[in-house]
Amino acid sequence: MTEDFCKSEKGSGSFFRDLSFAVVLAVAFLWLQLFYSCSTLWTHSEYYGYGWYVPLIATFFFYRRWKDSEFGDRELRSVPSWLFPLLALILLPLLLPIRAIGNFDPTWRVPILIQAVAVVLVSHGLLGAVFGWKKSLMMAPVTIYALSSVPYPFQFENWMIRKMTGLVIYFTVEVFGWMGRPVTAIGERLESAGTVVEVSEGCSGIRSFQSLLNASLFFGELFWLSVWKRGFLLIGGLFFATIVNAGRAVYLATIRFDDGAVAFDEAHDLVGYMAFCIAAALLLVMAFVLKQVDLKHKAIVTTVGEEGKPL
C-alpha cells in the first residue's frame, strides 16, 4: 500500500471519476440514513411534516453547487491511504448503536441528534479530504438547509414555543385593545365577556415557525444570498411568524368570541394555511429584494472597476 494512493493514480480521469462518485455516494448514504431516522417524526408530528420535501430539495441544491463549482474539473487532492479505514472505524461503532437505540423508540430525539452530528462531521470530512476544505465549506449552506428537517431538542423546542406563545399573546391583547375590545390574558388563554380561548388551541400555528425557518433557508439558498442577507432573512422569518400568527390568533379569537365554537373549528385549519402562505410570501418578497440589492451592488462594483482600468 502506498503512502498516498491518490498520487499513484494522479492523471487518471477514470480513477478521479470513480473516487468522486464513491465519495458522493458515501455522503448520500449517510444523509439518507439520517433522513430515514427522522421520517417517523415527519409522519407523526404535524410540526415537521415539511421534512419530506427536504431531501429532494437538498439534493438539488447540492447538485447545483457541485456543478457551479466544477468539482469534477478539479485535480484530486492527495488523500492518505489510511483515511477511509479510519473514518469507517470511527463511524460504524458510533452509528450502529444509535440506529439500534432508534429502533426501540424512533421518536427519541437524542440518538437522531447524535447521528446528525456524526453525519455532518463525516460527510464534510470526506469532501474536505478529497476535494479540499474550501469546497467542503462551500457545501455548508446545503448542510444547514438539510439539518432544518432534523427535530429540535425537546427542551429547546418547548422553551422556544413558550417564548413564541408569550409574544403572540402579548400582541393579540394589544391589538384587541386598539380595537376597543377588552381582552384579558390568563396564562395561555384569552378571555372576553366570559368566553375563553386557549391560545395553544386557537393559535397552534405558533409552531409553524419551524416551517418558516425552513422556508427562510430555502429562499436564501435559492437566491444565492450572502451570509449576512441570509441572517436577515432568518430574522425576517421569525418576525413574520410572530406577526402573522398574532393576526391569526386575533382573527380566530374574534370568531370564537362572536360566532361560537362551531364557527371557530370550521375556520381553524383554513386560517392556519392562509397564515403560513402569507408569511412565506412575505419571505419570498424579502429574499427577492435582498437579491436585487446584491445585484445592484455587484453592478456598481463592476462599473467602478472598469472605470479605474488603465487605457
C-alpha positions in Angstrom: 0.0 0.0 0.0 1.5 3.3 -1.0 1.6 6.3 1.4 -0.8 8.2 -0.8 -2.9 6.1 -3.1 -4.3 9.2 -4.9 -0.9 10.3 -6.0 -0.2 7.0 -7.7 -3.3 7.5 -9.8 -3.0 11.2 -10.5 -3.8 12.0 -14.1 -6.2 9.1 -14.4 -9.5 10.5 -15.4 -11.4 7.3 -14.7 -9.9 7.0 -11.2 -10.9 10.5 -10.4 -14.4 10.0 -11.6 -14.7 6.7 -9.7 -13.4 8.2 -6.5 -15.6 11.3 -6.9 -18.6 9.1 -7.4 -17.7 6.9 -4.4 -17.4 9.9 -2.1 -20.6 11.4 -3.2 -22.4 8.0 -2.9 -21.0 7.6 0.7 -22.2 11.1 1.6 -25.6 10.5 0.1 -25.9 7.2 2.0 -25.1 8.9 5.3 -27.7 11.5 4.8 -30.3 9.0 3.6 -29.8 7.1 6.9 -30.3 10.3 8.8 -33.4 11.3 6.9 -34.8 7.7 7.5 -34.3 8.2 11.2 -36.2 11.5 11.1 -39.0 10.1 8.9 -41.1 8.8 11.9 -41.3 12.3 13.4 -42.0 13.7 10.0 -45.0 11.4 9.7 -46.4 11.6 13.3 -45.5 15.2 14.2 -47.5 17.8 12.5 -44.7 20.4 13.1 -42.1 18.6 11.0 -44.2 17.4 8.0 -42.2 19.7 5.7 -39.3 17.3 6.3 -40.5 15.0 3.5 -39.6 17.8 0.9 -36.2 18.5 2.3 -34.2 15.5 0.9 -35.2 16.2 -2.7 -34.6 20.0 -2.4 -31.3 19.5 -0.6 -30.2 17.1 -3.4 -31.0 19.8 -6.0 -29.0 22.4 -4.1 -26.1 20.0 -3.7 -26.1 19.3 -7.4 -26.3 23.0 -8.3 -23.3 23.9 -6.1 -21.4 20.8 -7.3 -22.0 21.8 -10.9 -21.3 25.5 -10.4 -18.0 24.9 -8.6 -16.8 22.5 -11.2 -15.8 19.8 -8.7 -15.3 17.3 -11.4 -12.9 19.5 -13.3 -10.5 20.0 -10.3 -7.5 17.9 -9.7 -7.9 15.4 -6.9 -6.3 16.3 -3.6 -3.7 14.0 -2.0 -5.7 11.6 0.2 -3.8 9.4 2.8 -4.4 5.7 2.3 -5.5 5.4 5.9 -8.3 8.0 5.7 -11.2 5.8 4.6 -10.5 2.9 7.0 -10.1 5.4 9.9 -13.4 7.1 9.0 -15.1 3.7 8.8 -13.6 2.7 12.2 -15.0 5.9 13.8 -18.3 5.9 12.0 -19.6 2.3 12.3 -19.2 1.9 16.1 -21.0 5.3 16.5 -23.9 4.9 14.1 -24.7 1.2 14.7 -25.7 1.7 18.4 -27.5 4.9 17.5 -29.6 3.0 14.9 -30.2 0.2 17.4 -31.5 2.6 20.0 -33.5 4.5 17.5 -35.3 1.3 16.5 -36.7 0.9 20.1 -38.1 4.4 20.1 -38.0 6.2 16.7 -39.3 9.4 18.3 -36.5 9.8 20.8 -34.5 12.8 19.6 -31.2 12.3 21.3 -30.0 9.4 19.0 -31.2 11.4 16.0 -29.2 14.5 17.1 -26.1 12.5 17.7 -26.4 10.8 14.4 -26.9 14.2 12.7 -23.6 15.5 14.3 -21.8 12.4 13.1 -23.2 12.6 9.6 -22.2 16.3 9.3 -18.6 15.7 10.5 -18.0 12.6 8.4 -19.6 13.9 5.2 -17.8 17.2 5.3 -14.6 15.4 6.3 -14.8 13.2 3.2 -15.5 16.2 0.9 -12.7 18.2 2.5 -10.1 15.4 2.4 -10.8 14.6 -1.3 -11.9 17.9 -2.8 -10.4 20.4 -0.4 -11.8 22.1 2.7 -12.8 25.2 0.8 -15.1 23.0 -1.3 -16.4 21.3 1.8 -17.2 24.6 3.4 -18.9 25.7 0.2 -21.5 22.9 0.8 -22.3 24.3 4.3 -25.5 26.1 3.2 -26.9 22.9 1.8 -26.0 21.1 5.0 -27.7 23.8 7.1 -30.8 23.5 5.0 -30.8 19.7 5.3 -30.5 20.0 9.0 -33.7 22.1 9.2 -35.6 18.8 8.8 -34.0 17.3 12.0 -36.2 17.8 15.0 -35.0 20.2 17.6 -34.0 19.1 21.1 -37.2 18.7 23.0 -36.3 21.1 25.8 -35.2 23.8 23.4 -38.3 23.3 21.3 -40.6 23.7 24.4 -38.6 26.8 25.5 -39.0 28.4 22.1 -42.7 27.6 21.9 -43.3 29.2 25.3 -41.4 32.3 24.1 -43.4 32.5 20.9 -46.6 31.9 22.7 -45.9 34.8 25.1 -45.2 37.1 22.1 -48.3 36.1 20.3 -50.5 36.6 23.4 -48.9 40.0 24.1 -49.5 41.2 20.5 -53.0 39.8 20.4 -54.1 41.5 23.6 -52.6 44.8 22.3 -54.5 44.5 19.0 -57.8 43.9 20.8 -57.0 47.0 22.9 -56.5 49.1 19.8 -59.9 47.7 18.5 -61.6 48.9 21.7 -62.4 45.4 22.9 -61.1 44.5 26.3 -59.5 41.0 26.3 -57.6 39.6 29.3 -54.6 37.2 29.1 -54.9 34.4 31.7 -51.8 32.3 31.3 -52.1 30.9 27.7 -55.8 31.8 27.5 -57.6 34.8 26.2 -60.9 35.8 28.0 -63.5 38.2 26.8 -67.0 38.6 28.4 -66.8 35.2 29.9 -65.7 33.4 26.8 -62.2 31.8 26.9 -59.9 30.8 24.0 -56.8 28.6 24.5 -54.0 30.2 22.6 -52.4 26.8 22.2 -55.7 25.7 20.6 -56.6 28.8 18.8 -53.1 29.6 17.6 -51.2 26.3 17.4 -49.7 28.0 14.3 -47.1 29.4 16.6 -45.2 26.2 16.0 -45.2 26.9 12.2 -42.0 28.9 12.7 -40.2 25.6 12.1 -41.6 25.6 8.6 -40.9 29.3 8.2 -37.3 28.8 9.3 -37.0 26.1 6.7 -38.5 28.5 4.1 -36.0 31.2 5.1 -33.1 28.8 4.5 -34.7 27.6 1.2 -35.1 31.1 -0.2 -31.6 32.1 1.0 -30.1 29.3 -1.0 -32.4 29.6 -3.9 -31.4 33.2 -4.5 -27.7 32.6 -3.6 -27.8 35.3 -0.9 -24.8 36.3 1.1 -24.3 35.1 4.6 -25.4 38.4 6.1 -28.5 38.6 4.0 -29.4 35.0 4.9 -29.2 36.1 8.5 -31.6 39.0 7.8 -33.9 36.5 6.1 -33.9 34.3 9.2 -34.7 37.2 11.4 -37.5 38.1 8.9 -38.9 34.6 9.2 -39.1 34.9 13.0 -40.7 38.3 12.7 -43.2 37.3 10.1 -44.0 34.1 12.1 -44.8 36.2 15.2 -46.8 38.9 13.5 -48.8 36.7 11.1 -49.6 34.2 13.9 -50.7 37.1 16.1 -53.0 38.2 13.4 -54.3 34.6 13.1 -54.9 34.5 16.8 -56.8 37.8 16.7 -59.0 36.6 13.8 -59.7 33.2 15.3 -60.4 34.6 18.8 -62.8 37.1 17.3 -64.7 34.3 15.6 -64.7 32.3 18.9 -66.0 35.3 20.9 -68.6 36.4 18.3 -69.7 33.2 16.5 -69.1 30.4 18.8 -67.1 27.2 18.9 -68.5 25.6 15.7 -67.5 28.5 13.5 -64.1 28.6 15.2 -63.5 24.9 14.4 -64.5 25.4 10.8 -62.2 28.3 10.3 -59.2 27.0 12.3 -57.4 24.9 9.6 -58.0 27.2 6.7 -56.8 30.3 8.6 -53.7 28.4 9.6 -52.8 27.5 6.0 -53.5 31.1 4.9 -51.3 32.5 7.7 -48.4 30.3 6.6 -48.8 31.2 2.9 -48.9 34.9 3.8 -45.7 34.6 5.9 -44.0 32.6 3.2 -45.0 35.1 0.5 -43.5 37.9 2.6 -40.3 35.9 3.0 -40.2 35.4 -0.8 -40.6 39.2 -1.4 -37.9 39.9 1.2 -35.5 37.4 -0.4 -36.2 38.9 -3.9 -35.5 42.4 -2.6 -32.2 41.3 -0.9 -31.2 39.7 -4.2 -31.8 42.9 -6.1 -29.6 44.8 -3.6 -26.9 42.2 -4.2 -27.1 42.6 -7.9 -27.1 46.4 -7.8 -24.1 46.3 -5.5 -22.2 44.0 -7.9 -23.1 46.2 -10.8 -21.7 49.3 -9.1 -18.5 47.5 -8.1 -18.1 46.2 -11.7 -18.7 49.7 -13.2 -16.2 51.3 -10.8 -13.6 48.6 -11.5 -13.9 49.1 -15.3 -13.6 52.9 -15.0 -10.5 52.5 -13.0 -8.7 50.3 -15.5 -5.7 52.0 -17.4 -6.2 52.7 -21.1 
